[in-house]
Amino acid sequence: MLVESWIKPDEAPAMAASATAMIDAALTGSGLAREAYWAAVRKGYNTPYNDPPARKIAEPAVTISVAAEPLPAAVMAAATATEIRAA
């Protein structure tokens, strides 16, 4: 049975007044203003349940390319030995 069918039209104003009084009582002492409370309710109601689509990763603004010629094996061995001694 739908909730709307439980409420008779002549009962609606009294129920609205009761709900308003309950909300005002709950807000008393909480530091929240009525407008802030309803803004939070609207935000929660309007927030989608699913995560937003992922953003595209931007292409890098600068592309660095190094055109190095292959080094002879002796030069590579000497560079590696120098790095080991430096440590």
DSSP file (Angstrom, degrees, kcal/mol; ACC not computed):
  #  RESIDUE AA STRUCTURE BP1 BP2  ACC     N-H-->O    O-->H-N    N-H-->O    O-->H-N    TCO  KAPPA ALPHA  PHI   PSI    X-CA   Y-CA   Z-CA
    1    1 A M              0   0    0      0, 0.0     2,-0.1     0, 0.0     5,-0.0   0.000 360.0 360.0 360.0 132.4    0.0    0.0    0.0
    2    2 A L    >   -     0   0    0      1,-0.1     3,-0.9     3,-0.0     4,-0.5  -0.392 360.0-128.3 -69.8 145.8    1.4    3.4   -0.9
    3    3 A V  G >> S+     0   0    0      1,-0.2     3,-1.8     2,-0.2     4,-0.8   0.877 107.5  63.3 -61.4 -37.6    2.1    5.9    1.9
    4    4 A E  G 34 S+     0   0    0      1,-0.3     3,-0.5     2,-0.2    -1,-0.2   0.806  96.0  59.0 -59.1 -28.3    0.0    8.5    0.1
    5    5 A S  G <4 S+     0   0    0     -3,-0.9    -1,-0.3     1,-0.2    -2,-0.2   0.688  98.5  59.4 -76.6 -15.3   -3.1    6.3    0.5
    6    6 A W  T <4 S+     0   0    0     -3,-1.8     2,-0.5    -4,-0.5    -1,-0.2   0.762  94.2  76.4 -79.0 -25.1   -2.7    6.4    4.3
    7    7 A I     <  -     0   0    0     -4,-0.8    -1,-0.0    -3,-0.5     5,-0.0  -0.750  69.9-150.7 -95.8 127.1   -3.0   10.1    4.4
    8    8 A K    >>  -     0   0    0     -2,-0.5     3,-2.0     1,-0.1     4,-0.9  -0.703  26.9-116.9 -88.6 147.1   -6.3   11.8    4.1
    9    9 A P  G >4 S+     0   0    0      0, 0.0     3,-0.5     0, 0.0    -1,-0.1   0.820 115.1  54.3 -55.0 -33.7   -6.3   15.4    2.6
   10   10 A D  G 34 S+     0   0    0      1,-0.2     4,-0.3     2,-0.1    -3,-0.0   0.659 105.5  54.7 -77.8 -12.8   -7.6   16.9    5.8
   11   11 A E  G <> S+     0   0    0     -3,-2.0     4,-2.1     1,-0.1    -1,-0.2   0.653  86.8  83.1 -88.6 -17.6   -4.8   15.3    7.9
   12   12 A A  H <X S+     0   0    0     -4,-0.9     4,-2.6    -3,-0.5     5,-0.2   0.890  87.1  50.1 -59.4 -46.7   -2.0   16.8    5.8
   13   13 A P  H  > S+     0   0    0      0, 0.0     4,-2.2     0, 0.0    -1,-0.2   0.903 112.6  47.5 -61.4 -39.3   -1.8   20.2    7.4
   14   14 A A  H  > S+     0   0    0     -4,-0.3     4,-2.1     2,-0.2    -2,-0.2   0.897 113.1  48.4 -67.8 -38.9   -1.6   18.7   10.9
   15   15 A M  H  X S+     0   0    0     -4,-2.1     4,-2.6     2,-0.2    -1,-0.2   0.897 111.0  50.8 -67.3 -39.7    1.1   16.2    9.9
   16   16 A A  H  X S+     0   0    0     -4,-2.6     4,-2.4     2,-0.2    -2,-0.2   0.908 110.8  48.7 -63.4 -42.4    3.1   19.0    8.2
   17   17 A A  H  X S+     0   0    0     -4,-2.2     4,-2.3    -5,-0.2    -1,-0.2   0.900 111.9  49.5 -64.2 -40.4    2.9   21.1   11.3
   18   18 A S  H  X S+     0   0    0     -4,-2.1     4,-2.2     2,-0.2    -2,-0.2   0.917 111.7  48.1 -64.8 -43.7    4.0   18.2   13.4
   19   19 A A  H  X S+     0   0    0     -4,-2.6     4,-2.4     2,-0.2    -2,-0.2   0.902 111.1  51.1 -64.1 -40.9    6.9   17.4   11.1
   20   20 A T  H  X S+     0   0    0     -4,-2.4     4,-2.6     1,-0.2    -2,-0.2   0.915 110.2  49.2 -61.9 -43.4    8.0   21.0   11.2
   21   21 A A  H  X S+     0   0    0     -4,-2.3     4,-2.3     1,-0.2    -1,-0.2   0.890 110.7  50.6 -63.9 -39.4    7.9   21.1   15.0
   22   22 A M  H  X S+     0   0    0     -4,-2.2     4,-2.1     2,-0.2    -2,-0.2   0.907 112.0  46.8 -65.8 -41.6   10.0   17.9   15.1
   23   23 A I  H  X S+     0   0    0     -4,-2.4     4,-2.0     2,-0.2    -2,-0.2   0.926 112.4  49.7 -66.0 -44.2   12.6   19.3   12.8
   24   24 A D  H  X S+     0   0    0     -4,-2.6     4,-1.2     1,-0.2    -2,-0.2   0.892 110.9  50.3 -61.3 -39.6   12.8   22.6   14.7
   25   25 A A  H  < S+     0   0    0     -4,-2.3     3,-0.2     1,-0.2    -1,-0.2   0.891 110.4  49.5 -65.5 -39.3   13.2   20.7   17.9
   26   26 A A  H  < S+     0   0    0     -4,-2.1    -1,-0.2     1,-0.2    -2,-0.2   0.842 111.3  49.6 -68.6 -32.5   16.0   18.6   16.5
   27   27 A L  H >X S+     0   0    0     -4,-2.0     3,-1.9    -5,-0.1     4,-0.6   0.696  84.6 108.1 -79.6 -18.6   17.8   21.7   15.2
   28   28 A T  T 3< S+     0   0    0     -4,-1.2     5,-0.0     1,-0.3    -3,-0.0  -0.419  94.1   4.1 -63.8 124.3   17.5   23.5   18.5
   29   29 A G  T 34 S+     0   0    0     -2,-0.2    -1,-0.3     3,-0.1    -2,-0.1   0.365 105.3  99.3  84.0  -5.8   21.0   23.7   20.1
   30   30 A S  T <4 S-     0   0    0     -3,-1.9    -2,-0.2     2,-0.2     3,-0.1   0.660  88.1-126.0 -86.6 -15.1   22.7   22.1   17.1
   31   31 A G     <  +     0   0    0     -4,-0.6     2,-0.4     1,-0.3    -3,-0.1   0.426  69.1 126.7  84.7  -2.2   23.9   25.4   15.7
   32   32 A L        -     0   0    0     -5,-0.5    -1,-0.3     4,-0.0     2,-0.2  -0.724  54.0-138.8 -90.9 137.6   22.3   24.6   12.3
   33   33 A A     >  -     0   0    0     -2,-0.4     4,-2.4    -3,-0.1     5,-0.2  -0.599  25.3-113.8 -85.8 155.8   19.9   27.0   10.7
   34   34 A R  H  > S+     0   0    0      1,-0.2     4,-2.2    -2,-0.2     5,-0.2   0.886 118.0  51.8 -56.6 -40.9   16.8   25.7    9.1
   35   35 A E  H  > S+     0   0    0      1,-0.2     4,-2.0     2,-0.2    -1,-0.2   0.896 109.3  49.5 -64.8 -40.5   18.1   26.8    5.6
   36   36 A A  H  > S+     0   0    0      2,-0.2     4,-2.0     1,-0.2    -1,-0.2   0.885 109.7  52.6 -66.0 -38.1   21.5   25.1    6.2
   37   37 A Y  H  X S+     0   0    0     -4,-2.4     4,-2.1     1,-0.2    -2,-0.2   0.948 112.2  43.5 -61.7 -49.3   19.7   21.9    7.2
   38   38 A W  H  X S+     0   0    0     -4,-2.2     4,-2.6     1,-0.2    -1,-0.2   0.823 110.0  56.5 -70.3 -29.4   17.5   21.8    4.1
   39   39 A A  H  X S+     0   0    0     -4,-2.0     4,-2.3     2,-0.2    -1,-0.2   0.905 108.9  47.6 -64.6 -39.7   20.5   22.7    1.9
   40   40 A A  H  X S+     0   0    0     -4,-2.0     4,-2.5     2,-0.2    -2,-0.2   0.888 111.4  50.5 -67.1 -38.8   22.3   19.6    3.3
   41   41 A V  H  X S+     0   0    0     -4,-2.1     4,-2.4     2,-0.2    -2,-0.2   0.934 111.9  47.3 -64.0 -45.6   19.2   17.5    2.6
   42   42 A R  H  X S+     0   0    0     -4,-2.6     4,-2.5     2,-0.2    -2,-0.2   0.904 111.7  50.7 -62.5 -41.2   18.9   18.7   -0.9
   43   43 A K  H  X S+     0   0    0     -4,-2.3     4,-1.0     1,-0.2    -1,-0.2   0.930 112.7  46.2 -63.2 -44.6   22.6   18.1   -1.5
   44   44 A G  H  < S+     0   0    0     -4,-2.5     3,-0.3     1,-0.2    -1,-0.2   0.881 114.4  47.9 -65.0 -37.5   22.4   14.6   -0.2
   45   45 A Y  H  < S+     0   0    0     -4,-2.4    -1,-0.2     1,-0.2    -2,-0.2   0.869 115.5  44.0 -70.4 -36.9   19.3   13.9   -2.2
   46   46 A N  H  < S+     0   0    0     -4,-2.5    -1,-0.2    -5,-0.2    -2,-0.2   0.509  87.5 104.7 -90.0  -4.5   20.7   15.3   -5.4
   47   47 A T  S  < S-     0   0    0     -4,-1.0     2,-0.0    -3,-0.3    -4,-0.0  -0.632  76.3-119.7 -77.7 129.2   24.2   13.6   -5.1
   48   48 A P        -     0   0    0      0, 0.0    -1,-0.1     0, 0.0    -2,-0.1  -0.340   6.9-138.5 -69.1 151.0   24.4   10.7   -7.5
   49   49 A Y  S    S+     0   0    0      2,-0.1     2,-0.2    -2,-0.0    -2,-0.0   0.796  83.4  72.7 -77.6 -29.3   25.0    7.2   -6.1
   50   50 A N  S    S-     0   0    0      1,-0.1     0, 0.0     3,-0.0     0, 0.0  -0.578  92.9-104.0 -88.9 150.0   27.5    6.3   -8.7
   51   51 A D        -     0   0    0     -2,-0.2    -1,-0.1     1,-0.1     3,-0.1  -0.376  44.1-102.0 -65.9 148.4   31.0    7.7   -9.0
   52   52 A P        -     0   0    0      0, 0.0    -1,-0.1     0, 0.0     3,-0.1  -0.309  50.6 -82.6 -66.9 158.2   31.5   10.3  -11.7
   53   53 A P        -     0   0    0      0, 0.0     2,-0.0     0, 0.0    -3,-0.0  -0.307  55.4 -97.4 -61.9 146.2   33.2    9.2  -14.9
   54   54 A A        -     0   0    0      1,-0.1     2,-0.2    -3,-0.1     3,-0.0  -0.328  39.1-114.4 -65.6 144.3   37.0    9.2  -14.6
   55   55 A R        -     0   0    0      1,-0.1     2,-0.2    -3,-0.1    -1,-0.1  -0.491  30.8-106.9 -77.2 148.2   38.8   12.2  -16.0
   56   56 A K        -     0   0    0     -2,-0.2     2,-0.5     1,-0.1    -1,-0.1  -0.526  33.8-114.7 -71.8 141.6   41.0   11.8  -19.0
   57   57 A I        -     0   0    0     -2,-0.2    -1,-0.1     1,-0.1     2,-0.1  -0.674  35.7-120.3 -78.5 126.6   44.7   11.9  -18.3
   58   58 A A        -     0   0    0     -2,-0.5     3,-0.1     1,-0.1    -1,-0.1  -0.364  23.7-111.5 -69.5 143.2   46.0   15.0  -20.0
   59   59 A E        -     0   0    0      1,-0.1    -1,-0.1    -2,-0.1    -3,-0.0  -0.484  43.5 -95.7 -69.1 143.1   48.8   14.6  -22.5
   60   60 A P        -     0   0    0      0, 0.0    -1,-0.1     0, 0.0     3,-0.1  -0.337  24.7-138.0 -62.0 143.1   52.1   16.0  -21.4
   61   61 A A  S    S+     0   0    0      1,-0.1     2,-0.4    -3,-0.1    -2,-0.1   0.810  88.7  40.4 -72.0 -29.5   52.7   19.5  -22.6
   62   62 A V        -     0   0    0      2,-0.0     2,-0.5     0, 0.0    -1,-0.1  -0.973  68.8-157.4-124.8 133.7   56.4   18.7  -23.4
   63   63 A T        -     0   0    0     -2,-0.4     2,-0.6    -3,-0.1    -2,-0.0  -0.948   9.9-158.8-109.8 125.4   57.7   15.6  -25.0
   64   64 A I        +     0   0    0     -2,-0.5     2,-0.4     2,-0.0    -2,-0.0  -0.896  12.3 178.7-106.0 125.6   61.4   14.9  -24.3
   65   65 A S        -     0   0    0     -2,-0.6     2,-0.5     2,-0.0    -2,-0.0  -0.994  12.2-158.4-128.4 134.3   63.2   12.6  -26.7
   66   66 A V        -     0   0    0     -2,-0.4     2,-1.0     2,-0.0    -2,-0.0  -0.945   3.4-162.0-114.3 123.4   66.8   11.7  -26.5
   67   67 A A        +     0   0    0     -2,-0.5     2,-0.4     2,-0.0    -2,-0.0  -0.770  24.4 173.5-103.5  86.5   68.6   10.4  -29.5
   68   68 A A        -     0   0    0     -2,-1.0    -2,-0.0     3,-0.0     3,-0.0  -0.764  28.2-132.1 -98.4 138.8   71.7    8.8  -28.0
   69   69 A E        -     0   0    0     -2,-0.4     2,-0.1     1,-0.1    -2,-0.0  -0.644  38.2 -95.7 -82.5 145.2   74.1    6.8  -30.0
   70   70 A P        -     0   0    0      0, 0.0    -1,-0.1     0, 0.0     0, 0.0  -0.368  40.6-131.4 -62.7 137.2   75.1    3.4  -28.5
   71   71 A L        -     0   0    0      1,-0.1    -3,-0.0    -2,-0.1     2,-0.0  -0.593  24.3-101.7 -87.1 149.6   78.3    3.6  -26.5
   72   72 A P     >  -     0   0    0      0, 0.0     4,-2.0     0, 0.0     3,-0.4  -0.345  34.3-111.8 -64.3 154.1   81.1    1.1  -26.9
   73   73 A A  H  > S+     0   0    0      1,-0.2     4,-2.3     2,-0.2     5,-0.2   0.834 115.8  55.7 -59.0 -36.5   81.2   -1.6  -24.2
   74   74 A A  H  > S+     0   0    0      2,-0.2     4,-2.1     1,-0.2    -1,-0.2   0.886 107.7  48.3 -66.3 -38.6   84.5   -0.3  -22.8
   75   75 A V  H  > S+     0   0    0     -3,-0.4     4,-2.2     2,-0.2    -2,-0.2   0.901 111.8  49.8 -68.3 -40.4   83.0    3.2  -22.2
   76   76 A M  H  X S+     0   0    0     -4,-2.0     4,-2.2     2,-0.2    -2,-0.2   0.902 110.9  49.6 -64.8 -40.8   79.9    1.7  -20.5
   77   77 A A  H  X S+     0   0    0     -4,-2.3     4,-2.3     1,-0.2    -1,-0.2   0.901 111.2  49.3 -65.1 -40.5   82.1   -0.5  -18.3
   78   78 A A  H  X S+     0   0    0     -4,-2.1     4,-2.1     2,-0.2    -2,-0.2   0.889 110.9  49.8 -66.2 -39.2   84.2    2.6  -17.3
   79   79 A A  H  X S+     0   0    0     -4,-2.2     4,-2.0     2,-0.2    -2,-0.2   0.902 111.6  48.5 -65.7 -41.4   81.0    4.6  -16.5
   80   80 A T  H  X S+     0   0    0     -4,-2.2     4,-2.1     2,-0.2    -2,-0.2   0.912 110.8  50.4 -65.5 -42.7   79.6    1.8  -14.4
   81   81 A A  H  X S+     0   0    0     -4,-2.3     4,-2.2     1,-0.2    -2,-0.2   0.886 109.4  51.6 -63.8 -38.7   82.9    1.4  -12.5
   82   82 A T  H  X S+     0   0    0     -4,-2.1     4,-1.9     1,-0.2    -1,-0.2   0.899 109.4  49.8 -64.3 -40.9   83.0    5.2  -11.8
   83   83 A E  H  X S+     0   0    0     -4,-2.0     4,-1.2     2,-0.2    -2,-0.2   0.886 110.3  50.4 -65.4 -38.6   79.4    5.1  -10.4
   84   84 A I  H  < S+     0   0    0     -4,-2.1     3,-0.3     1,-0.2    -2,-0.2   0.915 111.9  47.0 -66.8 -42.1   80.3    2.2   -8.1
   85   85 A R  H  < S+     0   0    0     -4,-2.2    -1,-0.2     1,-0.2    -2,-0.2   0.836 107.7  57.6 -67.5 -32.0   83.4    3.9   -6.8
   86   86 A A  H  <        0   0    0     -4,-1.9    -1,-0.2     1,-0.3    -2,-0.2   0.809 360.0 360.0 -69.5 -28.8   81.4    7.2   -6.2
   87   87 A A     <        0   0    0     -4,-1.2    -1,-0.3    -3,-0.3    -2,-0.2   0.488 360.0 360.0 -76.6 360.0   78.9    5.4   -4.0
